Amino acid sequence: MDFGDDVMDGGSDAQRRKKRYHRHTPRQIQQLEAMFKECPHPDENQRMQLSRELGLEPRQIKFWFQNRRTQMKAQHERQDNCFLRAENDKIRCENIAMREALRNVICPTCGGPPVTDDYFDEQKLRMENARLKEELDRVSSLTSKYLGRPITQLPPVQPLSMSSSLDLSVGGLGSPSLGPSLDLDLLSGGSSGYPPFHLPMTVSEMDRPMMAEMATRAMDELIRMAQAGEHLWVKTAGGGPDGREVLNVDTYDSIFAKPGGSFRGPDVHVEGSRDSGLVFMSAIGLVDMFMDSSNWMDFFPAIVSKARTIDVLVNGMAGRSESLVLMYEELHVMSPVVPTREFCFLRYCRQIEHGLWAIADISVDLLQRDARFGAPPSRSCRLPSGCLIADMADGSSKVTWVEHMEIEDRVPIHLLYRDLILSGAAFGAHRWLAALQRACERCACLATAGMPHRDIAAAGVTPEGKRSMMKLSQRMVSSFFASLSASQLHRWTTLSGPNDVGVRVMVHRSTHPGQPSGVVLSAATSIWLPVPCDRVFAFVRDEHTRSQWDVLSHGNPVQEVSRIPNGSHPGNCISLLRGLNASQNSMLILQESCTDASGSLVVYAPIDIPAANVVMSGEDPSAIPLLPSGFTILPDGRPGASSSSSSSAAGPLGAPAAAGSLVTVAFQILVSSLPSSKLNAESVATVNSLISTTVEQIKAALNCASH
């Protein structure tokens, strides 16, 4: 068919002009932007001059400025909306605080509760419960289509034992044991509240010289510690490559004497460690990542839950040398059991010589706590820490990482994670370096995703499709980590569960474009298994054994449709899985699994076939909603435990401790697509039963049901 023939296509000149699309060159856009900053409304003479200089028609110049003004107006409106939303959130928080205060008011005369007008007559209560019952029926109907059976056929619901004030609404006329309706503002994941601290917007001119001096001293100390010998660093028990270098605190105190001595309170413990290894990224690439808080958080999602740059004190010279920034970060251990650690710190970059860089961190006490959140569970201070980065001939880098902290725990560490935390392994140099090596390996795979690959499982997937799937999976993993944070903003409620940890639940309203819109219920629990990490990882990631723990697979086998490797370890890959069940033929499962020396991860989320086709074709996956669930697997940190898979599951009393794993199981469920909905008791009971059943099935499959 000749689309140039007016008779054949029946089109008009206007239609053909509409189909033409012109993309401006970077040079044209640069000059147009420069002109727009000086004069957003150019007159006809100015437009004619631009037309001659840029080789564009005056009409194109006119339309570009019109569109740019429209964009600028929309941007200002978005900023205004964000400001108004923040003000609204502030008022709502104040309202919540006042409501909480009113609940605790007592009558000064009789000492009893005050009389209020907050009563509901029976008719209003019946109408509200009828509406909730209809909504529950609708959600159950949608869920049953995915499960292939009514949702009421899930495993029996365990009775709930509430350890905090979790108010729920139910489908009947109310439950005296569970209370009336759940207020999502009072049980929120922190999506609409202020942080429990106030960060300074900028650093005053008076404080800048003092901070520059602090950073310089920290840099000198870091270099000495990174290059020090065995007198400062001691190999941990175990020897060989598994031995870790930990700081000799007494030697450190004698070498780096501080003004006023080195007194530490009885509740303060020191975590100091060093590790080194090769990283597949150039030194300058690593430096750029370290100095950018967004990239810093993207590279370490399993450790850094939040990060931001507060102020740039010194921009530095070419290549970022002598750059000095003030940053904030929040660190986590991927479990709701372990509180996060907050740091406000200076990060200083220096090029020591050609091909050798140093990045030094030092805490500054600038966090002003919000009294409404009380004291933090721990006081964290980062002493001079950081890394030396040396360029290698093959384009990689040798990184020597030093971590040094003083921690004052104001609440007891949970027994499950006590060994891991107190050994320093949870936030130590070994874990940071392993995570960096893993992230750089993944970046290398993403960079080469456009090249032909011989992997049979990825056959039929275009290079663009591979890159798109890797980006979608990376967003899924980051979202999963964010859902596990145990910061003071994330208020977890504890239900009865498979062990003393219980099942922790949290509710938040999801409005993010990358997640389903509505009310999301998150649930997680952490368990100890007397099984090495690599064995647990191999079990939960293998599609052939998935039916042994996945309650929603109903025992049906699962088939791997496609696989994209993203690392040298065979377990580091992204997969599309399909359940061999006729009732689930419209859904796939996107799964990413990865493992390194510090731990392992398996994250997955359901994705429908049309969305999967969008990803596989190489289109932008940012609008595809995902609600990830999964597992994190960490070594238990017990002294003397062997990490080998050949270790026995549980030795007799008095025998050397067997290698064990700390496994966190987490689910996210969309309770309702209406953001204004209230949570119901059935949903909480269902997810509690789901997570408890999953844990029991994993224990049974790994022959450790008695633990």
Backbone hydrogen bonds, N-H to C=O, Kabsch-Sander energy under -0.5 kcal/mol:
donor,donor_aa,acceptor,acceptor_aa,energy
3,F,1,M,-0.9
5,D,2,D,-1.4
6,D,4,G,-0.6
9,D,5,D,-2.3
10,G,6,D,-0.9
16,R,12,S,-2.0
17,R,13,D,-2.5
18,K,14,A,-1.8
19,K,15,Q,-1.2
20,R,16,R,-1.0
24,H,22,H,-0.5
29,I,25,T,-2.5
30,Q,26,P,-2.5
31,Q,27,R,-2.1
32,L,28,Q,-2.4
33,E,29,I,-2.8
34,A,30,Q,-2.1
35,M,31,Q,-2.2
36,F,32,L,-2.3
37,K,33,E,-2.0
38,E,34,A,-1.2
39,C,35,M,-3.3
47,R,43,D,-2.2
48,M,44,E,-2.2
49,Q,45,N,-2.2
50,L,46,Q,-2.3
51,S,47,R,-2.2
52,R,48,M,-2.0
53,E,49,Q,-2.2
54,L,50,L,-2.6
55,G,51,S,-1.4
56,L,51,S,-1.2
60,Q,57,E,-0.6
61,I,57,E,-2.0
62,K,58,P,-2.5
63,F,59,R,-2.5
64,W,60,Q,-2.5
65,F,61,I,-2.1
66,Q,62,K,-2.1
67,N,63,F,-2.7
68,R,64,W,-2.6
69,R,65,F,-2.4
70,T,66,Q,-2.0
71,Q,67,N,-2.5
72,M,68,R,-2.4
73,K,69,R,-2.2
74,A,70,T,-2.4
75,Q,71,Q,-2.5
76,H,72,M,-2.2
77,E,73,K,-2.2
78,R,74,A,-2.3
79,Q,75,Q,-2.2
80,D,76,H,-2.5
81,N,77,E,-2.5
82,C,78,R,-2.6
83,F,79,Q,-2.3
84,L,80,D,-2.6
85,R,81,N,-2.7
86,A,82,C,-2.4
87,E,83,F,-2.3
88,N,84,L,-2.5
89,D,85,R,-2.8
90,K,86,A,-2.3
91,I,87,E,-2.4
92,R,88,N,-2.5
93,C,89,D,-2.7
94,E,90,K,-2.3
95,N,91,I,-2.4
96,I,92,R,-2.7
97,A,93,C,-2.6
98,M,94,E,-2.3
99,R,95,N,-2.4
100,E,96,I,-2.6
101,A,97,A,-2.2
102,L,98,M,-2.5
103,R,99,R,-1.7
104,N,100,E,-0.9
104,N,101,A,-0.7
105,V,102,L,-1.1
107,C,112,G,-3.7
111,G,107,C,-2.2
116,T,114,P,-0.5
119,Y,117,D,-2.0
125,L,121,D,-1.8
126,R,122,E,-2.3
127,M,123,Q,-2.2
128,E,124,K,-2.2
129,N,125,L,-2.3
130,A,126,R,-2.1
131,R,127,M,-1.9
132,L,128,E,-2.2
133,K,129,N,-2.3
134,E,130,A,-2.1
135,E,131,R,-2.1
136,L,132,L,-2.6
137,D,133,K,-2.3
138,R,134,E,-2.0
139,V,135,E,-2.5
140,S,136,L,-2.7
141,S,137,D,-2.1
142,L,138,R,-2.1
143,T,139,V,-2.6
144,S,140,S,-2.4
145,K,141,S,-1.2
146,Y,142,L,-1.1
147,L,143,T,-2.6
148,G,144,S,-2.2
149,R,144,S,-0.6
153,Q,150,P,-1.8
154,L,151,I,-1.5
162,M,160,L,-0.5
163,S,494,T,-1.8
166,L,164,S,-1.9
167,D,165,S,-0.8
168,L,178,L,-1.4
169,S,679,L,-1.6
175,S,179,G,-0.6
179,G,175,S,-1.9
182,L,679,L,-0.6
183,D,181,S,-0.5
184,L,182,L,-0.7
186,L,183,D,-1.2
187,L,183,D,-1.1
189,G,507,V,-0.8
193,G,190,G,-0.7
198,H,368,Q,-2.0
207,D,204,S,-0.6
208,R,204,S,-1.2
211,M,207,D,-2.2
212,A,208,R,-2.5
213,E,209,P,-2.0
214,M,210,M,-2.1
215,A,211,M,-2.5
216,T,212,A,-1.9
217,R,213,E,-2.2
218,A,214,M,-2.4
219,M,215,A,-2.2
220,D,216,T,-2.1
221,E,217,R,-2.3
222,L,218,A,-2.6
223,I,219,M,-2.3
224,R,220,D,-1.8
225,M,221,E,-2.5
226,A,222,L,-2.8
227,Q,223,I,-1.5
228,A,224,R,-0.6
228,A,225,M,-0.6
232,L,229,G,-1.4
233,W,229,G,-1.3
234,V,246,V,-3.0
236,T,244,R,-2.7
239,G,236,T,-1.2
242,D,239,G,-0.7
243,G,239,G,-0.5
243,G,240,G,-1.4
245,E,274,R,-0.9
246,V,234,V,-2.9
246,V,244,R,-0.6
247,L,272,G,-2.0
248,N,232,L,-2.7
249,V,247,L,-1.1
252,Y,248,N,-2.4
253,D,249,V,-2.6
254,S,250,D,-1.6
255,I,251,T,-2.0
256,F,252,Y,-3.2
257,A,255,I,-0.7
261,G,258,K,-2.0
268,V,265,G,-1.5
269,H,407,I,-2.7
271,E,405,M,-2.6
272,G,270,V,-0.5
273,S,403,E,-2.5
274,R,245,E,-2.0
275,D,401,W,-2.1
277,G,399,V,-1.8
279,V,397,S,-2.9
281,M,279,V,-2.2
286,L,282,S,-2.0
287,V,283,A,-2.5
288,D,284,I,-2.3
289,M,285,G,-1.7
290,F,286,L,-2.6
291,M,287,V,-1.9
292,D,288,D,-0.5
292,D,289,M,-1.0
293,S,291,M,-0.6
296,W,292,D,-2.5
297,M,293,S,-2.0
298,D,294,S,-2.2
299,F,295,N,-2.4
300,F,296,W,-1.2
303,I,300,F,-1.5
304,V,300,F,-3.5
305,S,303,I,-0.7
305,S,330,E,-2.6
306,K,330,E,-1.3
308,R,328,Y,-2.2
310,I,308,R,-0.6
310,I,326,L,-2.6
311,D,326,L,-1.5
313,L,311,D,-0.8
313,L,324,L,-1.5
314,V,324,L,-2.2
317,M,321,S,-2.7
320,R,317,M,-1.7
321,S,318,A,-0.6
322,E,349,C,-1.8
323,S,320,R,-1.8
324,L,314,V,-2.1
325,V,347,R,-2.2
326,L,311,D,-3.1
327,M,325,V,-0.5
327,M,345,F,-3.0
328,Y,308,R,-2.6
329,E,343,F,-2.3
330,E,306,K,-2.4
331,L,341,R,-2.9
332,H,303,I,-2.4
338,V,335,S,-0.9
340,T,486,A,-0.7
341,R,331,L,-2.1
343,F,329,E,-2.5
345,F,327,M,-2.5
345,F,343,F,-0.5
346,L,362,I,-3.0
347,R,325,V,-2.8
348,Y,360,A,-2.9
349,C,323,S,-2.6
350,R,358,A,-2.3
352,I,350,R,-0.8
352,I,356,L,-1.3
353,E,356,L,-1.4
356,L,353,E,-2.2
357,W,389,I,-2.9
358,A,350,R,-2.4
359,I,387,C,-2.5
360,A,348,Y,-2.7
361,D,385,S,-2.9
362,I,346,L,-1.5
363,S,382,R,-2.6
364,V,344,C,-3.1
366,L,364,V,-1.5
368,Q,198,H,-1.6
368,Q,366,L,-0.6
369,R,367,L,-0.7
370,D,196,P,-2.1
371,A,369,R,-0.6
373,F,370,D,-1.9
374,G,371,A,-1.0
379,R,408,E,-2.5
380,S,378,S,-0.6
381,C,406,E,-2.0
383,L,381,C,-0.8
383,L,404,H,-1.7
385,S,361,D,-1.9
386,G,402,V,-2.8
387,C,359,I,-2.0
388,L,400,T,-2.0
389,I,357,W,-2.7
390,A,398,K,-2.5
391,D,355,G,-3.1
392,M,396,S,-2.7
395,G,392,M,-1.5
397,S,279,V,-2.6
398,K,390,A,-2.7
399,V,277,G,-2.8
399,V,397,S,-0.6
400,T,388,L,-2.3
401,W,275,D,-3.4
401,W,399,V,-0.6
402,V,386,G,-3.3
403,E,273,S,-2.4
405,M,271,E,-2.8
406,E,381,C,-2.5
407,I,269,H,-2.7
408,E,379,R,-2.3
409,D,267,D,-1.1
409,D,407,I,-0.6
410,R,377,P,-2.6
410,R,408,E,-0.6
411,V,377,P,-1.0
417,Y,414,H,-1.2
418,R,414,H,-0.8
418,R,415,L,-0.6
421,I,417,Y,-2.5
422,L,418,R,-2.8
423,S,419,D,-1.7
424,G,421,I,-1.6
425,A,420,L,-0.8
426,A,420,L,-1.4
428,G,425,A,-0.5
432,W,428,G,-1.9
433,L,429,A,-2.8
434,A,430,H,-2.3
435,A,431,R,-2.2
436,L,432,W,-2.2
437,Q,433,L,-2.7
438,R,434,A,-2.2
439,A,435,A,-2.4
440,C,436,L,-2.5
441,E,437,Q,-2.0
442,R,438,R,-2.0
443,C,439,A,-2.4
444,A,440,C,-2.1
445,C,441,E,-1.8
446,L,442,R,-2.4
447,A,443,C,-2.4
448,T,444,A,-1.6
449,A,446,L,-1.0
451,M,448,T,-1.7
458,A,455,D,-0.8
459,A,456,I,-1.8
461,V,458,A,-1.8
462,T,460,G,-0.5
462,T,616,M,-0.6
466,K,462,T,-2.3
467,R,463,P,-2.1
468,S,464,E,-2.5
469,M,465,G,-2.5
470,M,466,K,-2.3
471,K,467,R,-2.0
472,L,468,S,-2.2
473,S,469,M,-2.6
474,Q,470,M,-2.1
475,R,471,K,-2.0
476,M,472,L,-2.1
477,V,473,S,-2.5
478,S,474,Q,-2.3
479,S,475,R,-2.4
480,F,476,M,-2.0
481,F,477,V,-2.3
482,A,478,S,-2.2
483,S,479,S,-1.6
484,L,480,F,-0.6
484,L,481,F,-1.2
485,S,482,A,-1.0
490,H,487,S,-1.0
491,R,188,S,-1.3
491,R,489,L,-0.9
492,W,490,H,-1.1
493,T,505,V,-3.1
495,L,503,V,-3.0
502,G,499,N,-0.7
503,V,495,L,-1.4
504,R,502,G,-0.6
504,R,524,A,-3.3
505,V,493,T,-3.0
506,M,522,S,-2.2
507,V,187,L,-0.6
508,H,520,V,-2.0
510,S,508,H,-0.6
510,S,518,G,-3.5
511,T,509,R,-0.6
515,Q,512,H,-2.0
518,G,510,S,-1.9
519,V,672,S,-2.4
520,V,508,H,-2.8
520,V,518,G,-0.5
521,L,669,I,-3.1
522,S,506,M,-3.2
522,S,520,V,-0.6
523,A,667,F,-2.7
524,A,504,R,-2.4
525,T,665,V,-2.0
527,I,663,V,-2.8
529,L,661,S,-2.5
531,V,529,L,-1.8
535,R,532,P,-0.5
536,V,532,P,-1.8
537,F,533,C,-2.7
538,A,534,D,-2.2
539,F,535,R,-1.8
540,V,536,V,-2.4
541,R,537,F,-1.9
542,D,538,A,-1.0
545,T,542,D,-1.0
546,R,542,D,-0.5
548,Q,545,T,-1.6
549,W,546,R,-1.7
550,D,546,R,-2.8
551,V,549,W,-0.9
553,S,550,D,-1.3
554,H,551,V,-1.3
555,G,550,D,-0.6
556,N,553,S,-2.2
558,V,543,E,-0.6
559,Q,578,R,-3.1
561,V,559,Q,-0.6
561,V,576,L,-3.2
562,S,576,L,-1.2
563,R,457,A,-0.7
564,I,574,I,-3.0
566,N,572,N,-2.1
572,N,569,H,-2.0
573,C,571,G,-1.2
573,C,593,S,-1.8
574,I,564,I,-2.3
575,S,591,Q,-3.2
576,L,562,S,-2.4
577,L,575,S,-0.5
577,L,589,I,-2.8
578,R,559,Q,-2.9
580,L,557,P,-2.4
581,N,579,G,-2.3
584,Q,581,N,-1.9
585,N,582,A,-1.0
587,M,584,Q,-1.6
588,L,607,I,-2.9
589,I,577,L,-2.4
590,L,605,A,-2.7
591,Q,575,S,-2.7
591,Q,589,I,-0.6
592,E,603,V,-2.8
593,S,573,C,-2.4
594,C,601,L,-2.3
596,D,599,G,-2.4
599,G,596,D,-0.9
600,S,633,I,-2.8
601,L,594,C,-2.4
602,V,631,F,-2.3
603,V,592,E,-2.7
604,Y,629,S,-2.8
605,A,590,L,-1.9
607,I,588,L,-2.6
609,I,586,S,-1.7
612,A,608,D,-2.2
613,N,609,I,-2.4
614,V,610,P,-1.7
615,V,611,A,-2.0
616,M,612,A,-2.8
617,S,613,N,-1.5
618,G,615,V,-1.8
619,E,614,V,-1.8
624,I,621,P,-1.7
626,L,514,G,-2.3
629,S,604,Y,-2.8
630,G,666,A,-2.5
631,F,602,V,-3.1
632,T,664,T,-1.7
633,I,600,S,-2.5
634,L,662,L,-2.4
636,D,660,G,-1.5
641,A,638,R,-1.6
642,S,657,A,-0.9
647,S,644,S,-1.5
655,A,652,P,-2.0
661,S,529,L,-2.7
662,L,634,L,-3.4
663,V,527,I,-2.6
663,V,661,S,-0.7
664,T,632,T,-2.4
664,T,662,L,-0.5
665,V,525,T,-2.7
665,V,663,V,-0.5
666,A,630,G,-2.4
667,F,523,A,-2.9
669,I,521,L,-2.4
671,V,519,V,-2.3
671,V,669,I,-0.9
672,S,519,V,-1.2
677,S,674,L,-2.0
681,A,169,S,-1.4
683,S,680,N,-0.5
684,V,680,N,-1.4
685,A,681,A,-2.7
686,T,682,E,-2.5
687,V,683,S,-2.3
688,N,684,V,-2.2
689,S,685,A,-2.3
690,L,686,T,-2.6
691,I,687,V,-2.4
692,S,688,N,-2.0
693,T,689,S,-2.6
694,T,690,L,-2.0
695,V,691,I,-2.0
696,E,692,S,-2.2
697,Q,693,T,-2.3
698,I,694,T,-2.1
699,K,695,V,-2.4
700,A,696,E,-2.2
701,A,697,Q,-2.3
702,L,698,I,-1.9
703,N,700,A,-1.1
704,C,699,K,-2.9
707,H,704,C,-1.6
